[in-house]
Each structure stands twice: as C-alpha cells, then as structure tokens.
Amino acid sequence: MTHLLNFIQYFLTHLIELVVIIYILRLVFRVEYKTFHSHWNMLIDNFSYSTKDFYEAVTKELETTKIDGIEVEAVFLKERGIFSNRRTYLRVIWREHQYDICSAPFGKGFFISWWLSGNTLLGEVLLSKIPLIGKFLVKRIYPETYYRTDSASMFMTYAQSAVQNVIKKITEGKGTRPLTESDKKPILNNIFKR
C-alpha cells in the first residue's frame, strides 16, 4: 500500500510540473514580438493643421476601404525615455499588422509620419534561434506564403493611400506643393526577416 501511495504522490507531483510547463510554453508561444516593416514621413512647410482633425480625417478615409476587422485607436507613446512626454499616435490594426501614424506641428510646418510593423509570435522567434535546425523549423511551421506577403502589402497600400489622400485634401488650394512620386515612397524593410 505504501508503494502505491508513493507512486500516486510521485505521479501527481510530476503531472503538476508537466501541466505548469505546458502552460508556460503556451504563454510563450502566444506572445507576439513586433517586427518593423517600413516607415514614411513628410514635412509640409509653412502649414498648420490640427493633429486631432488629421486623425479624424484619416479614420474616415480608412473606413472607405471597407477592410473587415480593421481597428483604429489613439495611443500615447513616449517621445524618449520613461520620464519623457507622450505623443498621440493613431494606431491602425489589421490582423498581425500595425500601422502607427503621427502628425504634429514642427517648427513652422506640419509633420506626418507612419510606421508599419507586424507582430511575429515569440515562439517563431525562439524557434528561429535554435542552432542548425531553427530556420528550417520556422519555415515548416510558420511558412511565408504569397497570401501573407500580399495581405501585408495591401494593408500598407490602403493605409498609405489614406494618409496621402488626407494630405492632398487638407493642402489643396493652400499654396503648398503637391506630393511628388518620391514623396510617396516608404522606406521598406523585410517584414518576414528572421
């Protein structure tokens, strides 16, 4: 009888340890890690505009895209370190993609920028770090697909167009120069780089 009780105690102890380990692994593999994809910025010289009005106009413009599942919210991000001021950004989220837009007065002009990032599962990042087989495992478990690449590109195109359309609307007839093709080009990184 003592052997049976010892076995049950041993079994339950290791069962609890196993459950805790599985729970921790599930948490780790669900956590997302932000990967930077691209950014863009523009200064409209000798121009003044309200940040709040700009964000409202971009939100309305994004609604015209009819993208299902898009979320738009104001977020407050630090300018520098933990004791610095916060700046209001307009965050647009669609699936694992995040588009942060900033607009603000700067000197005698009005500054606009955006940053596109994708959220990569931490599990994917951790797997990629395993020597010799990590990259192989990631390619098999989290494959880069045409759909994944195309959808990231289409989201970026719509978000970029929304910002540029609003810039065009608010500056038309105000004596500012129109956006040129080189003004419209974002600076790209590889969103799927591992």
C-alpha positions, 0 to 999 in steps of 0.5 A: 500500500505504501508503494502505491501511495508513493507512486500516486504522490510521485505521479501527481507531483510530476503531472503538476510540473508537466501541466505548469510547463505546458502552460508556460510554453503556451504563454510563450508561444502566444506572445507576439514580438513586433517586427518593423516593416517600413516607415514614411514621413513628410514635412509640409512647410509653412502649414498648420493643421490640427493633429486631432482633425488629421486623425479624424480625417484619416479614420474616415478615409480608412473606413472607405476601404471597407477592410473587415476587422480593421481597428483604429485607436489613439495611443500615447507613446513616449517621445524618449525615455520613461520620464519623457512626454507622450505623443498621440499616435493613431494606431491602425490594426489589421490582423498581425499588422500595425500601422502607427501614424503621427502628425504634429506641428514642427517648427513652422510646418506640419509633420506626418509620419507612419510606421508599419510593423507586424507582430511575429509570435515569440515562439517563431522567434525562439524557434528561429534561434535554435542552432542548425535546425531553427530556420528550417523549423520556422519555415515548416511551421510558420511558412511565408506564403504569397497570401501573407506577403500580399495581405501585408502589402495591401494593408500598407497600400490602403493605409498609405493611400489614406494618409496621402489622400488626407494630405492632398485634401487638407493642402489643396488650394493652400499654396503648398506643393503637391506630393511628388512620386518620391514623396510617396515612397516608404522606406521598406524593410523585410517584414518576414526577416528572421 
